């Protein structure tokens, strides 16, 4: 009998230790920095654990549900929307969100899968409403950021009912349905060609104006130059006449001699043959018979002879 008692004591101790270890493992709740926990008892909420570390719960009758503290993403499937100009656009978006109220989240959607389904419905609805008041071109290029800010703001208000805060809603891609892509692209090419033609026409018109202005300035400059040249030539002719008149008054015979030599040079070219009377007055300087030439009566007459 004594031997039986001694044998059973270690076994009982082992069983007790195993039960204690099981109870301890079922009682300990370890919460990481990236998690938060909900404690429920028979499916009913008991408390929320947001602090990281070691926590405890009642074994077997209480259970723990871990929820993310980090920002999560919901990458929804592409959907087709109708824009203000009655064009269809295939939009692919992503929603960034995080759990801010674990109790409300647990009561309304319970899991991340359920939360993503609700968020997709909310964002789809807001996108459909917002894109319906904008043209396709604005959605693709000009007003993408303001549109998504409006969608995120409206969806954020609705998501608060599920203990969720929407951080941002972003467009990943905006495409046209395959059935209308070709026609839209052709229309866009035609519009760009029209704009290009308009720019070229404006450039040619501006170039014509610049050339006309340059031609006008050129004509004005040439006219001024001609006027100045004529004025200079007139002044030069007047000075030449004055010089000739002065030379005539100082030495009429030398003046007549130089004028006659100039006439010879103009009249007689190389190889020319001219038959004249040797006593002709025109060749008196060549024949050696120089007779004094009566000077003109006044300088005005001399000037007339020079001309």
KAJOJO-V211928 format. One record per helix or strand. SS is the DSSP state (h for helix, s for strand). FROM is the first residue (numbers start at 1). TO is the last residue. Records with the same first field share a line. If there is no record, write none. Layout:
SS->FROM-TO / FROM-TO
This chain:
h->2-27 / 102-108 / 112-131 / 136-142 / 144-162 / 178-250 / 252-267 / 281-287 / 299-306
s->28-31 / 35-41 / 44-49 / 53-56 / 62-68 / 72-75 / 79-82 / 88-99 / 164-176
